[in-house]
Amino acid sequence: MTTRTSPRSPLATRLALTTAALALALAGCAKPPPPRAWLSLPTLPVAPERSSPAGALSADAVTWIVQRVRVPEYLQSTQVRFRDAPHVLAEWPNVRWAERLEVNLGRHLSQHLSAAMPPGTVCEAPCRPSATPGSVWVSYQALDYVRAQREVVALVQWERVVPGQPPVAQQWQLREPVAVDSPSGQADAMGRLNQALARRIAATLTGAQAPN
């Protein structure tokens, strides 16, 4: 038994060709996704290495090491997140932290603490063998860009630990305005807030009055 196929009508053929051409045109017009931007906290300009005056540091002087900064679990990510409402987190599209935020905060804090302290008193492990090792532990209980208020708000606990001495712990609430409502504006404000924290810690470690 032979089955005959009815020839496609000219109208059906034209419709099929038109549909195929339209699909190809739409595919050609589709825009590629925007490139991903990588964000970091602003760093200090490279300055000449400072040398300590002779005899400035005694053999038993404390040399401080900034331990890894702790942040809330919702910030342990490369997504750049902000507080869109009291109980709502959002994230900037197509933007990522170049490294995990807690790592960036620790490196940034160590850099600014070193700039605010006498030369040779802040180092990255291992430090000079003769130094008394002291640890600076920092924990951000909150670090949010509250977008409706255009400011970064932080609750920070920090602790000074030196062998043979009782630990010293403090808690501060810090705020920093955001000049530009953007991912880079958020990063800049976080950097300034972390720098202010470094100055407060430095003042405490050196016995000076902490800045407001």
Beta strands, then each sheet from edge to edge (+ up, - down):
strand 1: 37-39
strand 2: 62-66
strand 3: 79-85
strand 4: 88-97
strand 5: 132-146
strand 6: 151-161
strand 7: 168-177
sheet 1: 1+ 4+ 3-
sheet 2: 2+ 5+ 6- 7+
end
